[in-house]
Amino acid sequence: MLPYTEQHWKAFFHRFGRGEFIDQFNISSRIERNKNIQAIYAELRNITSQYTTKEMMDVCREMDIPVAAMYSIHTIQTHPMYKAPGCSRR
C-alpha cells in the first residue's frame, strides 16, 4: 500500500479513527509530511498490523490508495499473469 497524497493520508487516518495524526504530523504540508515520514510509517505499521492483508487491500481500494499484492519466489506461481497463456516460465 502506498498512501502518498494529503488526501490518501487523511482518508487513511480518519478511516482508522486516528485523525489526531493529521495535525500531529502536519499531513497538509508535503514538506512537513516528508520530514515526519518515519513516524508516519511507524503509525501505519501499528494500524495495519491489526488487520489481514485482504482487509487492508479492500480498505485501500475503497479509499483509492494504491495497493498491490506482493509475491515471493514461493507464491509467484499463484499470480494471474504467471498462469496466463504464453507466460515464459524458464
Long-range contacts (C-beta under 8 A, 24 or more apart in sequence): 1-48, 1-56, 1-57, 1-60, 1-65, 1-66, 1-67, 2-65, 2-66, 2-67, 3-44, 3-60, 3-65, 3-66, 4-66, 6-30, 6-33, 8-63, 8-64, 8-65, 9-33, 9-40, 11-63, 11-65, 12-44, 12-47, 12-63, 12-65, 13-43, 15-59, 15-63, 16-47, 18-43, 18-47
